Amino acid sequence: MPAFEYKALNPGGREQRGVVEGDTPRQARQALRERGLQPLDITTITEGKQQGGMKHRFNQGLSSTELALMTRQLSTLVRSGIPLEEALGTAARQNDKPRVKRIIMGVRTRVTEGHALEAGLRDFPGAFPELYSATVAAGEKSGHLDTVLDRLADYAEKRQDMQQRLSMALIYPIILTTIAFLVVIGLLTYVVPQVVEVFENLGQELPLLTRSLIAISDFTKSYGLLILIALVIAVVLFARMLRSDTFRYRVHNGLLTLPLLSRLIKGVNTARFARTLSILVASSVPVLDALRISAQVVRNLPMREAIMNASASVREGASINAALESSKLFPPMTLHLIASGESSGKLEIMLERAADQQERELQTLLGTLLALFEPIMILTMGILVLLIVLAILLPIFELNQLVK
C-alpha cells in the first residue's frame, strides 16, 4: 500500500505533518478525516517525485546512528521470517523520528508496487549510499537478503562506533586548547593592562620582559578583533576553495606528507576501505564494482584515486594487492593481509581482519597522542603564565631594590 506524507489541520487548528497509508490519495485523505484531521496537502513518498522544499527535506539523508538502527531492525525482522513489506512497515512504526519514518515508508511504497528493495533504496540516494543498494541487490539476487542485511547492520554499527570514538578522542583536546587560548587572551587584554598601568607613572625603565608583555597586550587589544575577523574570512575562503577538486586534491596530498597526521589519515581511510570492500565481496558483488564503490567511502582524494587506478589494473588482470601497493599509500600490513586473502580464497575475511587491525592501531595511536597532549598543554600553559607573572613581578623587585 502506498504511503503519503500529509499536511493537515488538527481539531485545535494547528498544522500537523505525518505519514498515512492508502491505495490512492483520496483514500489517504479519507483516513485523515476519520482521525479528525483536515487535509491540506497529500504527497506520495518517493524521493524522485518530490518537488521544491519537500525534495530538500528528503535529501538530508540518515545519520550513521539512524542507518545502523534501521538496518538492525530490518535485519532482525527479515531473519525472523516476516515478509519484507511488513518488516518495513514495522521498522517505520518503531522509529520515532518523522523524517526517518517517511524515508522507510517511501521504500515500502516501492516494494508494495512490486519493485525490489534495491529499487526502493535507490530512490533515496541521500539516505542510502551506493554501498547499501549494491549489497542489498546482491543479496536479493542470491536469495540471502537476511544474511546481507545482517552484514550491513554489523558494518553500520562498526562504522558508527568508529566515528564516535574519533569524535570523543577529539573533544577533550579541542576543549582544553580553547580554554587555554581564552585564558591567555583574557590575561593579555584585561588583567595585564590593569596591573602594568601602575608602573607607567614611575618613570623608570621597565625590564625587557615587561615591555614585551605590554607590547603584546597593546597589540592584542588594538588588533585582536581585526585578526579574529581576518581568520574567520580566511577560513570561509579556504572552505570555498575546497569545493574545487583540484585545490582539495592538493590539500589532501599535502596532508599525506605530514609525518604524524599522514599516519592517522591513512589509517582511517584504509580501515573504511577494507571494511567496505569486505562486506561487498562477502555479498558476492563483482570485484570491480566493489572496488569502485569502496573508493567512494575514502575521503582522501589521492587514496581514492589510487583505488580507482587499482580497479583499472585489476580489470587488466593484476591482483588487488599489487595494484594497491604501487601507490605507496596503503599500510604494508593491510597489503599483506589482502595478498593472503587473494591466495587463500578468503579475501573478505582478510579484509575484515585488515580493517580491525587498522582500527586497533588507530586507537593506540590516538591514545598515545592524547596521553602526550595533556602534559604538553599543561606545560605550555604553565610557561605562559610564568612569563606573565615574571613580567609583572620584575618591576616590583627592581622598585624594592631602588627603595633599599
N, C-alpha and C positions, 0 to 999 in steps of 0.2 A: 504494500500500500504506500503510495507516495506521501512524502512529508512536505509540509508547507510552513514557512515562517510567517507569523502573523503580527499585525499591529492592531490593537483593539482598545476600546474604552471599557473599563470595568464599571460596575454599578455606581461607584463613587465619582465617576467622571475622569478618572486618571488613566493616562495611557499605559498600556501593558503590552509587552512583547513576549513571544514564546514560539513553541513549535507544536503543530497539530497535524494529525494524520487524517487522510481522506482520499477516496478514489479520485475525486475531482475538486477543484477549488470551491465549487458550490457546496459540496458535501462538507468541506472543511469549515466554510462559513456557518453552515447549519450547526455543526458541532460546537462552534464558538457561541452561537446564540443560545444553545442549550445549557451552556455554562454561565449564562447571564452576561456575556461579553458582546459588545457591539463592534463587529469587524470594520477596520478602516482600510487595511491593505493585506493582501494574501500573495505570497511569492513562493514558487517552487524552489526547494533547496537543492540546487545543483550549481556548483560554482561557475561553470562555463556559461550559465544563463543569467547570472546576477548582473545587475546594472547599477551604475553610479556608486553611491555610498555603500550599498549592500555588498557589492563585489569587494570593496575596500575592506570591509569587516572580515570577509571570509579569507582574504589573502593574508590575514595576520598570522595564520598558522597555529601550530601547537608548540608549547614548550616541551623540553625534554622530559619533564616530570609528567605532564599531561599525556604525552605519547607513550611513555613507559607504563603508566597506569592503565590507559585504554587498551594497550596491546596485551597486558597481562590478563585483564578482564576477559577480553575476546578469546585469548588462547585457552583460558580455563573453561569457558562456556562451550567452545567448539570441541575441545577434547572430551567433555562430558557427554557429547552426542547431541547437543541441541542444534537444530537447523541454523544455518548461517544467518538467515533473515531474522529469526527470533533472537539469536545471540547479539546481533547488532542493536536490536530494539532494547534488549535488557541492559546492554552496556550504556546506551543513551540514557535510560531511565535512572541508572545508578550514578550518573555523573551530575554534579550539582551546578556546573558552570554552563550557562546557556550557550555560549559560543561553541564549546566542545560538543554539547548535545546537538546543536544544529549541524555540525560537520558530520557527526556519526549518523544522524538521521538522513543527511544528504547521501551518504554512501549507501545506506539501507534502501533508499528510494531507487537507486540504480540497480541494486541486487534484486529488488522485488519486480523490477521491469524485465528481468531475465538476463541481465548482464553479469559478467564475472565480478568478483570482489575487486580484482585488479583494476577493472574499468572504473569502478566507483572511486577507488583511491586516486586514480589519475585525474579525476575531476577536481581534486583539491590538492594541487601541487604545492601550495603554500603550507599545507598541513602534513602531507606525507611525501618525504623525499623519494627520489627515483629508486634508491636502495630498497625502500619499503615496498614499492609497487612491483619491482622486478622480482624480489624474493617471493612475494605472495603469488605472482604469476607462475613462477617455477613450482611452487607448492601446489597450486591448483592443477597444473598440467600433470604432475606426478601423482596426484591423489593423496598427498601427505600435507594438507594445509594445516592440520593441528600441530604437526611437528615443526613446520616452518614458523608458525605463529609463536610457538614456544621459544624457538631460537631468536626470533625478533624481540620477544619480550625480554629475554636474557640480555640481548645486545643493547636494547634501550635502557635497561636498568643499570648495566655496567657503564654505559656512556654517561648516564645521569650521575652515577656515583663518582666517576672520574671528574666531571665538571664541578661537582660540589666540593670535592677535595681540593681542586685547584683554586676555587673561589675562596674557600676557607683559609687556604695557605696564604693567599694574598691580602686578606682583610687585615690581619694584625700588622704587617709591615706598613701598609698604607695608612692605617690609623696612627701608628707610632710616628711615622715620618711627618704626617700632617700636624700632629700635636707639637712635635719638636720645632717645626717651621713656624707655627703660630707663636710659640713661646719666645723664640728668638726675635721675631718681628715685633712682638709686644714689648720686649725689653728694649729694643733699639728705638722704637718710636714713642714710647710713653715713659718708661722707667728711667732710662739713661739721660734723656734731656733734662728731667727734673732734678736728677742728682748732680750732674756736672754743671748745672747752672750756678751752683754755689761757688764753683771755682773760677768762673769767668770774671768776677769782680775783684779777685785777689791781686791781679796784676802780675802774677808770677808765671813763668814759662811752665807749661804743663808737660808731663812725660810724653814720649812719643806714642806709647800705647794708648794713653788717654786721648791725645789729639787724633789718633787714627780712629778710635771708637766714636769720637764726636763727629768726625767727618763722615763716617759710615752712617751714623744716626741721622745727620742732616740730609745726606743723600737719600736715605730711605724715606724720610718724611717728605722731602721735596718731590721725589720722582717715583716713589713706591707705587702710587696709583697708576701712573703712566706706564710703568714697567708691567704691572699686572694686566692693564688693558692691552699692551703690546703682545704679551704672552697669550692672552685669550684670542687675539686676532691671528697670531701665528698658528695656534692650534686649529682654529677654524679653517685657515687657508691650507694647512697641511692635510686636514681631513678631506677637503675638497680635492686636493691634488691626488689623494689616494684613490679617488674614483677612476683615475686614469690607470689602465692596466700596465702601461709602460713604466710609469712612475712607481706604482705599487710593486712591480716586479723588481725594480732597482732597490727599493727599500727592503723587501724581503730577502733579496740576495745579499744586501749589506748586513742584515741581521745574522745571516749564517756565517759571517766572518768574525763575529764577536765570540771570544773563547767560551764563556760560560753560558751566555744566552743561546748560542748556537746549539749547545748540547740539549738545553731544555726544549727548544723549538723542534729539533729533530726527534727527540723522544716522544713529545706529544703527538706530532703528526704521524710518526711511524706506528705508534700504538693505534691510532684511529684507522690508518690504512690497513694494518694487519688484521684488526678485529672485523672491519667491514668486509675485506676480501675473504676472510674465513667463513663468515655466515653466508656469503654469496656462493662460494664454492661448495659449501656443505648443502646448500639448497639446490644444487645442480644448475646454477646459472652458468652459461658458457664463459670460459675464462676471459676471453677478450672483452665481453660485456662487463664481467665482474671487475676487471682492471679499470675500465673506463668509469664505471660507477664509483669504485673505491677512490679514484683520483679526486672526485668531487668533494669528499669529506676532508681532504687535505687542504689546510688553509694557506700554507706557504707555497707561493707560486712556482719557485724553482723546483721544489719537490713534486708539485703537481705535474709540472711539465716533464719531469724525469719519469714519472709513472706513465704518462701518455706516450712518451718515446719508447718506454719499455714495452708497452702494449703493441706498438708497431713492430718492435723487434720480435716479440713472441709470435706475432702473425706471420713473420718470415721464418719461424722455426726455432728461435732462440729460447732458452729456458728463462723463467721469471727471475731466478737468482742472478744469472749472468747479465740479463738486461738491466736489472736494478743496480748491480754492482758497478757498472760502467759510469754511473752518475756520481759516485763517491759521496752521496748524500745520506745513505741509509746505514745504520749501525751494523757492524760486522756480525754480531750475534744474530740479528734478525735475518741477515742474508744466509748464514749457516743453517738456521732452522728451516728457512724456505727451501734451500737446496736439499736438506734431509727429507723434507716433506715430498718434494718432487721425486726423489729417488725411491722412497718407500711407498708412494701412492697414498700417503696420508697428509696431503697438503693442508687441509682445513684444520687438522689437529695441531700441526706445527705452527700454523699461522696464529692459532689461538694461544699457544704457548709463547710465541714471539710477542703478542700483544700483552700478555700477563707479565712477561719478563721486562718489557719496556716500562710498563706502569709501575712495577715494583722499583725499578731503577730510578724512575722519575720521582717517586715518593721519597726514596732515600736521599736523592739529591736535594729536593725541596726541604726535607727535614734538616739536612746539614746546613743549608743556606740560612734557614730560619734560626738554627742554633747559633750561627755566627753573627747573624744580623743584629740580634738583640744586644749583645755586649758591645758590638762596634757602634751601634747607635747611642747607647748609654755613654760610652767613652767619648764619642764626638760631642754629645750634649754637655758632658762634664767639662771638656776642654773649652768649649764656647762660653759656658757660664763662668769658668775660672778666669778666662781672659777678660770678660766683662767686669767681674768683681775686682780683679787686679787693676784694671783701668780706672776704677772708681777709688780704690784704696791707695794707690801710689801717690796721688796728690796729697792725701791726708798724711801719709808717712812723711813726705817732704815738708809739709807745713809744720809738723811736730818737730822736725829737725831744726827748722828756722826759729821756732819758738824757744827751743833749748839754746 
